[in-house]
Amino acid sequence: MGKGKSDHPKDVKRKEKDKMQLKRNIGYFDGVSFIIGSIVGAGIFVSPMGVLKHSLLNVGVALTIWTASGLVSLMGSLCYAELGTALPFSGGEYSHIKRGLGSLPAFMFIWTSTFTKPASNAARALLFAEYATQPFYGICPAPEVLKKCLALAVLWSLGILNGRSVKMAAWVQTVFTLLKMMALSVIAIGGIVLLIGRRKESLARFEDAFGSEIPNASQVAEAFFQGLYAYGGWWSLNYMAEEMKNPSRNIPLTVMTAVPAVIVFYLLVNISYLTVLTPKEIVSSVAVAVTWADRVIPSVAWIIPLSVAVSIFGALNSSMFTLGRLSYAGSQSGHLPVLISMLNVHSCTPAPAMIFSTTIASIFIIPSDLIMLTNYFGFSAWLMIGLTCASLIVLRYREPHLHRPYKVFLPIPFVMVAMSFFLVLAPIVWSPNLQYVYAFLFMLGSLIVYLPFIHFKLHFAFLDKITCHLQLLLEVSPADGSAEGKCE
């Protein structure tokens, strides 16, 4: 029997290209931009004082904690690199927890993330609006209505961008990451130049770095919390594993480039701050980078507030991109409405998932007090990291023959699981608060939805009609179907 025309290799390749699925548009440099863009937000510009404050102004301890926090983040990202290369699916931790630990923990993750991650995006959008409007109002506070309107405009602009084109979203991310790294380079190089100038008072801070009071164990842990918070976002690449070109090679390579680069920049920037400002001045400063600029480059000090706004914008773009992929993956698994896993027939982007996550973030902006509640969900992020690393360990033993292009040294995920559960329990034990109880109850509340709708598959027919109408309106189609329009 001869081959039919449809079996010709070119025809097969064309059919694959025309499938409704996420396209592999994200390369190595895009991946590096997304990770660095996710980690570097406003924190390093505005409030590195947290680590120094809890280190009791001990310069040596503070720099050690910055390094240790970076190394923990690197260990975590290497664990995620193994999972991302072995299971290159959208959804990050959600997909890995579902594969390793089952449907219920994965649903609990997406239930909590649907609340906390959009709230985090809303907080970023409001912070961007704060910095973007302040130059026009000087010492006076900008009107709240203006800030909220600008925050909503930024959210929806990025939501539409990410919903229309992955390539454009990746391009925006690369540009804004380069801009923020240029700003950090100005601070880092400026500090090195001043330090080489051998200013005696600056050198003295580093010559006797551990000379002042040494913090106790609980204070070191508090400083460690602050450091780890500044490195938050290292997990973002796994949310786009399905769209990475050559994920087996690019995911580990991207992680091993981006996270060490951030560690080096964070250390250099902190050394620069300490070269120009005393530890007391850093702790008392509202925005350390702005104070630094006023001292070192007063004529162009306006660059730094602008850089903070640019940095927040880049971090928000990355966060919205990854959140859209989480909603998409959850819907594909049946944990969210089916419409959310559909792709635009023209661009093959998860447009409904972007609309869903952007709408929730917009709701949080309107009564911004709600964002304060999410502070008590901070422990949930580390709980999910612990469960993800536990999934890696489970899969190593349960699926030993799973193809793993990259394998992390096995003790590392055990260390990450132990550290994650310490970071979950420590704030609750040290500063017990009723809000933590509410946060736990909210997470357990996922069972009320999970049992009838996921486990027992309760379904309402009228929802199918709504889905059909929205599908026509948004011009979307289920993934893996046949594309009417040619995808990018």
Secondary structure, 3 states (H helix, E strand, C coil): CCCCHHHCHHHHHHHHHHECCCCCCECHHHHHHHHHHHHCCCHHHHCCHHHHHHCCCCHHHHHHHHHHHHHHHHHHHHHHHHHHHHCCCCCCHHHHHHHHHCHHHHHHHHHHHHHHHHHHHHHHHHHHHHHHHHHHHCCCCCCHHHHHHHHHHHHHHHHHHHHHCHHHHHHHHHHHHHHHHHHHHHHHHHHHHHHHCCCHHHHHHHHCCCCCCCCCHHHHHHHHHHHHHHCCCCCHHHHHHHHECCHHHHHHHHHHHHHHHHHHHHHHHHHHHHHHCCHHHHHHCCCHHHHHHHHHCHHHCCHHHHHHHHHHHHHHHHHHHHHHHHHHHHHHCCCCCHHHHEEECCCCCCHHHHHHHHHHHHHHHCCCCHHHHHHHHHHHHHHHHHHHHHHHHHHHHHCCCCCCCCCCCCHHHHHHHHHHHHHHHHHHHHCCCHHHHHHHHHHHCHHHHHHHHHHCCCCCHHHHHHHHHHHHHHCEEECCCECCCCCC
